[in-house]
Structure formats: C-alpha cells, structure tokens
Amino acid sequence: MAYIVILKVSFFYIIIRKGMNLMTAFLASLVFVVLAEMGDKTQLLAMAFATRYHWKTVMWGVFAATILNHLLAVVVGSYLTHFIPMNYIQIAAAASFILFGLWTIRGDKLNGEDKTSSRSPFWTVAIAFFIAEMGDKTQLATVALAAQFNALIPVWMGTTTGMMIADGIGIIIGIVLGKKIPERAVKWFAAIIFILFGLFGLYEYLPAHYVTPSTIVISLAVISILMYIMSRLGGEDNLPQKPSPE
C-alpha cells in the first residue's frame, strides 16, 4: 500500500514539475518578446498599418505571420543559415520594405475594374510581417529559447503571445493616429516608415564596398523620383478610404 502511495506521489510530482517547467518556458518567452519588441520595427509596422486598414485585419495578419514565422524559427530556423546566408535574407527583406513603401504611396484603385478585395489588406500585412521577422532578433531568440527550455510548443505559444501583445499596443496607437491626421498624411506616414526601414536595412547588411557616399546619394535620388512617380500614378482620387476601426 505504501509503495502505491509513493508511486502516486512521485507521478504527481513529475507531472507538476513538468508543468511548471512548461509554464516557465511560456512565461519567459512571452516576457522576453514583449520587452524586445517595444519600439521594434514590427511594432511600428503594426502602428503604420493600423492607420490605413481596419484594426481586426491588421491583428489577424500579424497573428498569421507570427504563428508561421515562429514555428519556422523553432523547427528549421537553426538550419536556415546552412542553406541561405542570413545576410541575403536581410537584404531581401529590406528591399521588400522599400517596395511596400512605394506601393503604399501609389494607393489602391477603387474603381469597378479593380476593387480591392477584403483579403488584400490581410495578405499585405501578413507578408510584410513575415518578411520583417525573417532574421530578426525575435526570430533568433525564439530558436535560442526553444533550445534552452527544450519545449517547442510553450516557447512557440509564448513568443507568439508576446508578439501579439507588443503589436497590439502598436495597433492601438495607429488607430488613434488614424483618427487624428488626414488620409493623405496617413498614407505618407506609413510609406515613409516602410522606406526608412528598407534603407536602414540595406545600409546595415549590404557589403561595405557598395555603401559609399555616391551610392547613397544616387539611391536616395532614385527613391525620391520613384516616390514622386508613384504619388502621381496614385492620384488623390485613388486614396483608399479608411474603414472605421470600431
């Protein structure tokens, strides 16, 4: 009888200890990501998108991108650099942000032949966030946390929850800004954030011999011309109407 009692106590002790370890992994991952993301580019991107799209669309886009990105980080992130140099991934991500910025300046045409689908903003947000997190410190931290705690699911859930909390704050700020400033200013605000992230990314990750005063001046001039062209192509009539965040 005493032997059975000891077995039961040992069993419950193991279960409780395992549960505490899993909870520790979840909470540690959550807190780490929330702190790491405060003021990070993805939080600012959430704010920028929330000034243009409905907050629910932005939230679902962020959620989808975060789940997939962090799952990849935990499962294959540690092997990615064996096949694709992380530097190349960062350069591609930076260039994509410049394209997102130019696209934002042009705006969406809302005529009968080219109505924007309700899924279009979702995919725009999801793709942008997925790219933003590729090679980001949060993705790399997810790999490290999973290795440290040896707990894939709790770390995955913790980092995803942390991202949603941090980016949710950015979305709230974006909603407030969207109510306070004109539509045209909102469009340019979001576009400039995207383009600046792209430029800083290229400056940081391009080989040093490509980053010279002359190439910087030429690049800024080309981007300025493209911004002007895209604004002319978009026109005032093509500015998208912001849906009510309520």
C-alpha positions as CSV (number, residue, x, y, z in Angstrom):
1,M,0.0,0.0,0.0
2,A,2.8,2.4,0.9
3,Y,4.5,1.5,-2.3
4,I,1.5,2.5,-4.3
5,V,1.2,5.8,-2.4
6,I,4.9,6.6,-3.1
7,L,4.3,5.8,-6.8
8,K,1.3,8.2,-7.0
9,V,3.2,11.0,-5.2
10,S,6.2,10.5,-7.5
11,F,3.9,10.6,-10.5
12,F,2.1,13.8,-9.5
13,Y,5.5,15.4,-8.6
14,I,6.8,14.7,-12.0
15,I,3.7,16.0,-13.7
16,I,3.7,19.2,-11.6
17,R,7.4,19.8,-12.1
18,K,7.0,19.2,-15.8
19,G,4.0,21.6,-15.9
20,M,6.0,24.2,-14.0
21,N,8.9,23.9,-16.5
22,L,6.5,24.3,-19.4
23,M,4.8,27.3,-17.8
24,T,8.3,28.8,-17.1
25,A,9.2,28.4,-20.8
26,F,5.9,30.0,-21.8
27,L,6.2,33.0,-19.5
28,A,9.9,33.5,-20.1
29,S,9.3,33.5,-23.8
30,L,6.3,35.9,-23.5
31,V,8.1,38.4,-21.3
32,F,11.3,38.4,-23.4
33,V,9.5,39.0,-26.7
34,V,7.3,41.8,-25.2
35,L,10.3,43.6,-23.9
36,A,12.3,43.0,-27.1
37,E,9.5,44.2,-29.4
38,M,8.8,47.5,-27.6
39,G,9.8,50.2,-30.1
40,D,11.0,47.5,-32.6
41,K,10.2,47.8,-36.3
42,T,7.4,45.2,-36.2
43,Q,5.6,47.2,-33.6
44,L,6.0,50.4,-35.6
45,L,4.8,48.5,-38.7
46,A,1.7,47.5,-36.8
47,M,1.1,51.1,-35.9
48,A,1.6,52.2,-39.6
49,F,-0.8,49.5,-40.9
50,A,-3.4,50.4,-38.3
51,T,-3.6,53.9,-39.7
52,R,-4.6,52.5,-43.1
53,Y,-6.5,49.3,-42.5
54,H,-9.2,48.0,-40.1
55,W,-7.6,47.0,-36.8
56,K,-9.0,43.5,-37.0
57,T,-7.5,42.9,-40.4
58,V,-4.1,44.1,-39.1
59,M,-4.4,41.9,-36.0
60,W,-5.2,38.8,-38.0
61,G,-2.5,39.5,-40.5
62,V,0.1,39.9,-37.6
63,F,-1.3,36.7,-35.9
64,A,-1.0,34.6,-39.1
65,A,2.5,35.8,-39.9
66,T,3.7,35.4,-36.3
67,I,2.4,31.8,-35.9
68,L,4.1,30.7,-39.2
69,N,7.3,32.6,-38.7
70,H,7.9,31.5,-35.1
71,L,7.0,27.9,-36.0
72,L,9.6,28.0,-38.7
73,A,12.0,29.6,-36.2
74,V,11.6,26.8,-33.8
75,V,11.6,23.9,-36.3
76,V,14.0,25.0,-39.1
77,G,15.4,28.3,-38.0
78,S,18.6,26.8,-36.7
79,Y,19.3,25.2,-40.1
80,L,18.3,28.1,-42.4
81,T,21.7,29.7,-42.5
82,H,23.3,26.4,-43.7
83,F,21.4,26.9,-47.0
84,I,20.7,30.7,-47.3
85,P,23.1,33.2,-45.7
86,M,21.2,35.3,-43.2
87,N,22.7,38.4,-44.8
88,Y,20.9,37.7,-48.1
89,I,17.6,37.3,-46.2
90,Q,18.0,40.6,-44.5
91,I,18.9,42.4,-47.8
92,A,15.8,40.8,-49.5
93,A,13.6,41.9,-46.5
94,A,15.0,45.5,-46.7
95,A,14.3,45.7,-50.4
96,S,10.8,44.4,-49.9
97,F,10.1,47.2,-47.4
98,I,11.0,49.8,-49.9
99,L,8.6,48.2,-52.4
100,F,5.9,48.2,-49.7
101,G,6.5,51.9,-49.2
102,L,6.2,52.7,-52.9
103,W,3.1,50.6,-53.1
104,T,1.6,52.5,-50.2
105,I,2.3,55.8,-51.9
106,R,0.5,54.7,-55.0
107,G,-2.5,53.6,-53.1
108,D,-5.3,51.2,-54.2
109,K,-7.6,52.0,-57.1
110,L,-11.2,51.7,-56.1
111,N,-12.9,51.6,-59.5
112,G,-15.2,49.0,-60.9
113,E,-12.4,47.1,-62.7
114,D,-10.0,47.0,-59.7
115,K,-11.8,46.7,-56.4
116,T,-9.6,45.8,-53.5
117,S,-10.6,42.5,-52.0
118,S,-11.1,42.4,-48.3
119,R,-8.4,39.8,-48.2
120,S,-5.9,42.1,-49.9
121,P,-5.0,44.1,-46.8
122,F,-4.8,40.9,-44.8
123,W,-2.2,39.4,-47.2
124,T,-0.3,42.7,-47.4
125,V,0.0,42.8,-43.6
126,A,0.8,39.1,-43.2
127,I,3.5,39.1,-45.9
128,A,5.1,42.3,-44.6
129,F,5.3,41.0,-41.0
130,F,6.6,37.6,-42.1
131,I,9.4,39.3,-44.1
132,A,10.1,41.7,-41.2
133,E,10.6,38.8,-38.8
134,M,13.0,36.8,-41.1
135,G,16.4,37.0,-39.4
136,D,15.0,39.5,-36.8
137,K,16.2,39.3,-33.2
138,T,12.9,37.9,-32.1
139,Q,13.1,35.0,-34.5
140,L,16.6,34.2,-33.5
141,A,15.6,34.5,-29.8
142,T,12.8,32.0,-30.5
143,V,15.3,29.5,-31.7
144,A,17.5,30.1,-28.6
145,L,14.6,29.8,-26.2
146,A,13.4,26.6,-27.7
147,A,16.9,25.1,-27.4
148,Q,17.3,26.4,-23.8
149,F,14.0,25.1,-22.5
150,N,13.7,22.1,-24.9
151,A,10.0,22.9,-25.1
152,L,8.8,23.7,-28.6
153,I,5.1,24.3,-28.0
154,P,5.4,26.5,-24.9
155,V,8.1,28.6,-26.5
156,W,6.1,28.9,-29.7
157,M,3.0,29.9,-27.8
158,G,4.9,32.3,-25.5
159,T,6.7,34.2,-28.3
160,T,3.5,34.4,-30.4
161,T,1.5,35.8,-27.4
162,G,4.3,38.3,-26.7
163,M,4.3,39.5,-30.3
164,M,0.5,39.9,-30.2
165,I,0.7,42.0,-27.0
166,A,3.5,44.2,-28.3
167,D,2.0,44.7,-31.8
168,G,-1.4,45.2,-30.2
169,I,-0.1,48.2,-28.5
170,G,1.2,49.5,-31.9
171,I,-2.2,48.9,-33.4
172,I,-3.9,50.9,-30.7
173,I,-1.5,53.8,-31.3
174,G,-2.2,53.5,-35.0
175,I,-5.9,53.7,-34.6
176,V,-5.6,56.9,-32.5
177,L,-3.3,58.4,-35.1
178,G,-5.6,57.4,-37.9
179,K,-8.4,59.4,-36.3
180,K,-6.3,62.5,-35.7
181,I,-4.5,63.1,-39.0
182,P,-5.7,63.4,-42.6
183,E,-5.8,60.5,-45.0
184,R,-3.1,61.8,-47.2
185,A,-0.8,62.3,-44.2
186,V,-1.6,58.8,-43.0
187,K,-0.6,57.3,-46.4
188,W,2.7,59.2,-46.4
189,F,3.4,58.4,-42.8
190,A,3.1,54.7,-43.4
191,A,5.1,54.8,-46.6
192,I,8.0,56.7,-45.1
193,I,8.2,54.2,-42.2
194,F,8.4,51.3,-44.7
195,I,11.0,53.0,-46.9
196,L,13.2,54.1,-43.9
197,F,13.2,50.5,-42.6
198,G,14.3,49.3,-46.0
199,L,17.0,51.9,-46.4
200,F,18.4,51.3,-42.9
201,G,18.3,47.5,-43.6
202,L,20.2,47.9,-46.9
203,Y,22.8,50.2,-45.2
204,E,23.4,47.7,-42.4
205,Y,23.5,44.4,-44.5
206,L,24.9,45.4,-47.9
207,P,28.6,44.8,-48.3
208,A,30.7,47.8,-47.2
209,H,32.1,48.4,-50.7
210,Y,28.5,49.0,-52.0
211,V,27.8,51.6,-49.3
212,T,29.6,54.7,-50.4
213,P,28.6,58.4,-50.3
214,S,28.0,58.4,-54.1
215,T,25.8,55.2,-54.0
216,I,23.8,56.6,-51.0
217,V,23.1,59.9,-52.8
218,I,22.2,58.1,-56.0
219,S,19.9,55.7,-54.1
220,L,18.1,58.5,-52.3
221,A,17.7,60.4,-55.6
222,V,16.2,57.3,-57.3
223,I,13.9,56.5,-54.4
224,S,12.7,60.2,-54.3
225,I,11.9,60.1,-58.0
226,L,10.1,56.8,-57.6
227,M,8.1,58.2,-54.7
228,Y,7.1,61.2,-56.9
229,I,6.1,58.9,-59.8
230,M,4.1,56.6,-57.5
231,S,2.3,59.6,-56.0
232,R,1.4,60.8,-59.4
233,L,0.2,57.4,-60.5
234,G,-1.9,57.1,-57.4
235,G,-3.5,60.5,-57.5
236,E,-5.9,62.0,-55.0
237,D,-8.9,60.0,-56.3
238,N,-7.2,56.7,-55.6
239,L,-6.6,57.2,-51.9
240,P,-8.2,54.3,-50.1
241,Q,-11.0,55.1,-47.6
242,K,-10.0,54.0,-44.1
243,P,-12.6,51.7,-42.6
244,S,-13.9,52.6,-39.2
245,P,-11.8,51.0,-36.5
246,E,-14.9,50.4,-34.4
